[in-house]
Amino acid sequence: MAHFSVFTSVPKEMKKQFNKVYISLGTRPYVYYYIYKNGKKERVRVYGNIRKGTEQSEIGRALTELKDQTQTLINSGIYDLQPFSSRELIGESIGILIKKVISDKQKYLSQMSHGSHSSHLNNFAEFLAQRNLLISSPGAIKQSTIVEYRLWLLNKGVSNRTVNNILIDVRAFFNYLFSKIEDYNYKNPCLGIDRLRTRSETHVRYTQGEAEKISEYLKTYDPTLYLFCQFITYTFLRPNEIRLLKINQIDLQQGVILRTAANHKTGKRKIQILQKIFHPKLKELQLEKYPTDFFIFGSDHRPGEKCFGHFYFTKRFKKCKLALDLSAKQTMYGLKHTFISHLKTNGASDEELMGVTGHETREALYKYLRDIGAADPKDLSELYTFAF
């Protein structure tokens, strides 16, 4: 991405205005500064990664940090995180533009959302490379190309639901791209392509026997994945939340886990109870010996500054499923459903279950329980008064 000079051609009497970064509070807070462009003063907004629902104290800290970072770049005479302009897009290949959009969106998508978004676009780039289209202009990508891409995904065994999700990101990529290209009449090639029909048959729960086999296998062959799966069964967090979990989010004294707004599905900051059955295992990890901002699942199999990649644990769990001859519909996330069902069967109340599942209404909880098969109907044989 090109560097933009803040001070290019700025008249001497105006330079003081261009040497300062300002904070703007509103519905969506941001910091801003001015550039001198085509003989006019122009405001540049920088939004950073401040999510809705974030507490005011955190917003203030985040804005101050963003202001300081931006000011440092301004003082050096350049600012290289400004969104790219239409001038930069004209004549670029689709491959280069995919990289630019991924980089640009990192500034305002959460870490979790950006990881998924960039993975989907990189997958699209892989397809284009195989078809020798990566060096083509975006206008060369037609609806027939997207239809062929969808078939390519399905032939690789990607589920209908995942294909739909990937195409949502590809469509958003073209919308974002074409909105920045002035005086070009490109049509989004994803328009008019219907979503594939889906069925909710993934993440199915395990039988007790299957869960015990998985536990024994992972203890023996993959201790890191075993610990990761224990986090699923005892904290009920989503796998990606666990992958991004940091030491400072766990408070053993209070017995809680902080679910940050950036990584939580709802975009809200939440406190979750840490089950006492899991406390001894957490104490064994001796997390207090590491910096509090370290990821619990560091990439060298201990707490560290860098976490594992987005699909690392999913790929390792596939080896476990193959070894135990489990269904493709059974996933790590199915362990959460398995143990929620286990708690329901053993008499957990609705309020207790809502405390661990995160559902805010009984209706949402009941729908979830029906979807995972935990709300199995009772045998009503005793109510029959005659036989047929």
C-alpha positions in Angstrom: 0.0 0.0 0.0 1.3 3.4 -0.9 2.5 5.9 1.7 0.6 9.2 1.8 2.5 12.4 2.6 0.6 14.5 5.1 2.6 17.7 4.4 2.9 17.6 0.6 2.2 21.1 -0.9 0.8 22.4 2.4 1.1 26.2 2.6 3.4 27.3 5.5 0.7 29.2 7.3 -1.5 26.0 7.5 1.1 23.5 8.6 0.3 23.7 12.3 -3.2 22.3 11.6 -1.7 19.3 9.9 0.6 18.3 12.7 -2.1 17.1 15.2 -4.4 14.1 15.6 -7.8 14.7 17.1 -10.4 12.5 18.8 -14.1 12.4 17.8 -16.7 10.8 20.1 -20.0 9.8 18.7 -22.0 6.8 17.7 -18.8 5.4 16.2 -15.7 7.0 17.8 -12.6 7.6 15.8 -9.5 9.7 15.5 -8.8 12.0 12.6 -6.2 14.3 11.0 -6.0 16.5 7.9 -4.2 16.2 4.6 -3.8 18.7 1.9 -5.2 17.4 -1.4 -5.8 19.1 -4.7 -5.4 22.5 -3.0 -8.0 21.7 -0.3 -7.9 20.6 3.3 -9.3 17.1 3.7 -10.2 15.1 6.9 -9.0 11.5 7.2 -10.8 9.4 9.7 -9.2 6.4 11.4 -11.6 4.1 13.2 -9.4 1.3 14.5 -11.0 -1.7 16.1 -13.6 -0.3 18.6 -16.7 -2.5 18.7 -20.2 -1.7 19.7 -21.0 -2.4 23.3 -17.5 -1.6 24.5 -17.4 0.1 27.9 -16.7 3.8 28.0 -13.4 3.4 29.9 -12.1 0.9 27.3 -13.2 3.2 24.5 -11.2 6.0 26.0 -8.1 3.9 26.4 -8.4 2.5 22.9 -8.9 6.0 21.3 -5.9 7.4 23.2 -3.7 4.5 22.0 -5.0 4.9 18.4 -4.3 8.6 18.6 -0.7 8.1 19.8 0.0 5.5 17.1 -1.4 7.8 14.4 0.5 10.8 15.8 3.8 8.9 15.6 3.2 8.3 11.9 2.1 11.8 11.3 5.3 13.1 13.0 7.3 10.9 10.7 5.7 12.5 7.7 3.7 9.5 6.4 0.6 7.6 7.2 0.4 4.1 5.7 -2.8 2.8 7.2 -5.1 5.0 5.3 -7.7 3.1 3.2 -6.6 2.8 -0.4 -8.0 5.1 -2.9 -9.6 4.5 -6.3 -6.4 5.7 -8.0 -4.6 2.7 -6.5 -7.1 0.2 -7.7 -7.2 1.0 -11.4 -5.1 -1.4 -13.4 -4.4 -3.7 -10.5 -4.9 -7.4 -10.8 -7.5 -9.3 -8.8 -4.7 -11.0 -6.8 -3.2 -7.7 -5.6 -6.6 -6.3 -4.8 -7.5 -9.3 -2.6 -4.4 -8.7 -0.6 -5.2 -5.0 -0.3 -8.8 -5.5 0.8 -7.7 -8.1 3.4 -5.1 -5.6 4.8 -7.6 -2.7 4.7 -10.4 -4.6 6.5 -8.0 -5.6 9.3 -8.4 -2.1 10.7 -12.0 -2.4 11.7 -13.0 -6.1 11.8 -12.5 -8.0 15.0 -9.6 -10.5 15.1 -12.1 -13.4 14.8 -14.0 -11.9 11.9 -10.9 -10.9 10.1 -9.4 -14.4 10.4 -12.5 -15.9 8.8 -12.8 -13.2 6.2 -9.1 -13.4 5.1 -9.3 -17.3 5.0 -12.3 -17.2 2.7 -10.7 -14.6 0.3 -7.4 -16.5 0.3 -9.3 -19.6 -0.6 -10.9 -17.7 -3.5 -7.4 -16.6 -4.6 -6.3 -20.2 -4.7 -9.1 -21.1 -7.1 -8.3 -18.1 -9.3 -4.6 -19.1 -9.4 -5.5 -22.6 -10.6 -7.6 -21.0 -13.4 -4.8 -18.5 -14.3 -7.2 -15.7 -13.3 -5.2 -14.2 -10.5 -3.5 -11.7 -12.8 -6.8 -10.6 -14.4 -8.6 -7.4 -13.7 -11.7 -7.6 -11.4 -14.0 -7.0 -14.3 -12.8 -10.3 -15.9 -14.5 -12.2 -13.0 -18.0 -13.1 -14.3 -21.0 -14.9 -12.7 -19.9 -18.1 -14.5 -16.6 -17.9 -12.7 -18.3 -17.7 -9.3 -20.6 -20.6 -10.2 -17.5 -22.6 -11.2 -15.8 -21.6 -7.9 -18.9 -22.9 -5.9 -18.7 -26.2 -7.7 -15.0 -26.4 -7.0 -15.7 -26.0 -3.3 -18.4 -28.6 -3.3 -16.2 -31.1 -5.1 -13.6 -30.6 -2.3 -16.1 -31.7 0.2 -16.9 -28.3 1.6 -20.4 -28.2 3.2 -23.3 -26.2 1.7 -23.3 -24.0 4.8 -19.6 -23.2 4.6 -19.9 -22.6 0.8 -22.6 -20.0 1.5 -20.5 -18.3 4.1 -17.5 -18.1 1.8 -19.6 -16.6 -1.0 -21.0 -14.0 1.4 -17.4 -12.8 2.0 -16.5 -13.0 -1.7 -19.6 -10.9 -2.6 -18.7 -8.4 0.2 -15.2 -8.2 -1.3 -16.5 -7.2 -4.7 -19.0 -4.7 -3.2 -16.2 -3.1 -1.1 -13.9 -3.0 -4.1 -16.3 -1.6 -6.7 -17.5 1.0 -4.2 -14.0 2.5 -4.2 -13.5 2.6 -8.0 -15.0 5.8 -9.4 -16.5 6.0 -12.9 -16.3 2.2 -13.4 -19.5 0.3 -14.1 -18.6 -3.2 -12.8 -21.3 -5.6 -11.7 -20.8 -7.8 -8.7 -20.4 -11.3 -10.2 -22.0 -12.9 -7.1 -25.3 -11.2 -7.7 -28.1 -13.5 -8.7 -26.4 -16.7 -7.3 -28.9 -18.3 -4.9 -27.8 -19.7 -1.6 -27.4 -23.5 -1.3 -29.9 -25.3 0.8 -28.6 -26.4 4.2 -29.5 -28.7 7.0 -28.4 -28.4 10.6 -26.6 -31.7 10.9 -23.1 -30.5 11.9 -21.7 -30.4 15.4 -23.9 -33.4 16.4 -23.4 -34.5 20.0 -21.5 -37.6 21.0 -22.6 -40.7 23.0 -20.9 -41.1 26.3 -18.9 -44.0 24.9 -17.7 -41.9 22.0 -16.7 -39.0 24.3 -14.7 -41.4 26.5 -12.9 -42.8 23.5 -12.0 -39.3 22.3 -10.7 -38.4 25.8 -8.5 -41.5 26.0 -7.1 -41.1 22.5 -6.2 -37.4 23.0 -4.6 -38.1 26.4 -2.3 -40.5 24.7 -1.6 -39.0 21.3 -2.3 -35.2 21.5 -2.1 -33.7 25.0 -2.4 -30.1 23.6 -5.6 -30.9 21.7 -6.9 -32.7 24.8 -6.5 -29.6 26.9 -8.1 -27.6 24.2 -11.1 -29.9 24.2 -11.3 -29.8 28.0 -11.7 -26.0 27.7 -14.7 -26.7 25.4 -16.4 -29.2 27.7 -15.8 -27.1 30.9 -16.0 -23.5 29.8 -18.5 -24.0 26.9 -16.6 -21.4 24.8 -16.4 -21.7 21.1 -13.2 -23.2 19.7 -12.1 -19.9 18.2 -12.7 -18.0 21.4 -10.5 -20.6 23.2 -7.8 -20.2 20.6 -7.7 -16.5 21.2 -8.1 -16.8 25.0 -5.5 -14.9 27.0 -4.2 -15.4 30.5 -5.7 -12.1 31.7 -9.2 -13.3 30.8 -9.1 -16.0 33.5 -9.7 -15.2 37.2 -9.3 -18.3 39.2 -9.8 -16.5 42.5 -13.2 -15.3 41.4 -13.9 -18.4 39.3 -14.8 -16.6 36.1 -13.7 -16.1 32.5 -14.0 -12.8 30.7 -15.3 -13.1 27.2 -14.2 -10.0 25.4 -16.5 -8.1 23.0 -14.0 -8.4 20.2 -13.9 -12.2 20.2 -17.5 -13.0 21.4 -20.1 -13.9 18.8 -22.6 -11.3 20.0 -19.9 -8.5 20.1 -20.6 -8.1 23.8 -18.3 -8.3 26.8 -19.5 -11.1 29.1 -18.5 -12.9 32.3 -18.7 -16.6 32.3 -18.6 -19.0 35.4 -15.5 -21.2 35.5 -16.6 -24.6 36.6 -14.8 -25.8 39.8 -14.2 -29.2 38.3 -11.8 -27.5 35.9 -9.9 -25.4 38.5 -7.3 -28.1 39.4 -6.3 -28.5 35.7 -5.9 -24.7 35.3 -3.7 -24.6 38.4 -1.5 -27.3 36.9 -0.8 -24.9 33.9 0.9 -22.4 36.3 -0.3 -19.5 34.2 0.9 -17.0 36.8 4.5 -17.6 35.5 3.7 -16.0 32.2 2.9 -12.5 31.1 -0.8 -11.9 31.4 -1.2 -10.8 27.8 0.1 -14.2 26.5 -2.3 -16.5 24.7 -3.0 -19.7 26.7 -2.5 -21.8 23.6 0.7 -20.3 22.3 2.1 -21.6 19.0 4.9 -23.5 20.7 2.5 -25.5 22.8 2.7 -23.3 25.9 1.5 -19.8 26.7 3.0 -17.3 24.2 2.8 -14.1 22.3 1.5 -15.8 19.2 -1.5 -18.2 19.1 -2.1 -21.1 16.7 -3.6 -20.5 13.3 -7.4 -20.5 12.7 -7.7 -24.1 11.6 -4.9 -25.7 13.5 -7.0 -27.6 16.1 -9.7 -28.4 13.6 -7.2 -30.2 11.4 -5.7 -32.1 14.4 -9.2 -33.2 15.5 -9.8 -34.6 12.0 -6.9 -37.1 12.7 -8.7 -38.1 15.9 -12.0 -38.6 14.0 -10.3 -40.8 11.4 -8.5 -42.9 14.1 -11.8 -43.5 15.9 -14.0 -43.8 12.7 -16.3 -40.9 13.7 -18.7 -39.2 11.4 -17.8 -36.1 9.4 -20.7 -34.4 11.1 -19.1 -34.7 14.5 -16.8 -31.9 15.4 -15.0 -30.4 18.4 -17.9 -28.0 18.9 -20.1 -31.1 19.3 -18.4 -31.7 22.7 -20.1 -28.6 24.0 -23.5 -29.9 22.9 -22.6 -33.3 24.4 -21.9 -31.9 27.9 -24.8 -29.4 27.8 -27.1 -32.4 27.1 -25.3 -34.3 29.9 -26.1 -31.5 32.4 -29.7 -31.2 31.2 -30.2 -34.9 31.7 -28.7 -34.8 35.2 -31.2 -32.1 36.3 -29.6 -28.7 35.5 -32.3 -26.0 35.7 -33.0 -23.6 32.8 -31.4 -20.7 34.7 -28.2 -22.8 35.3 -28.0 -23.8 31.7 -28.5 -20.2 30.5 -25.6 -19.2 32.7 -23.2 -21.5 30.7 -24.7 -21.4 27.2 -25.0 -17.6 27.2 -28.7 -17.6 26.0 -30.5 -14.6 27.3 -34.1 -15.9 27.0 -35.8 -19.2 27.7 -37.1 -19.3 24.2 -33.6 -19.1 22.8 -32.4 -21.8 25.2 -35.3 -24.2 24.3 -34.6 -23.8 20.6 -30.9 -24.6 21.2 -31.8 -27.7 23.3 -34.2 -28.9 20.5 -31.5 -28.3 17.9 -28.9 -30.4 19.7 -31.4 -33.1 20.7 -31.2 -32.4 24.4 -34.9 -31.7 24.8 -35.9 -35.3 24.0 -39.6 -36.0 24.6 -40.5 -38.2 27.6 -42.1 -41.7 27.2 -45.9 -41.2 27.6 -46.9 -44.9 27.6 -48.5 -44.6 31.0 -51.0 -42.1 29.6 -52.5 -44.5 27.1 -55.8 -45.8 28.4 -56.3 -48.4 25.6 -54.2 -50.3 23.1 -54.8 -50.1 19.3 
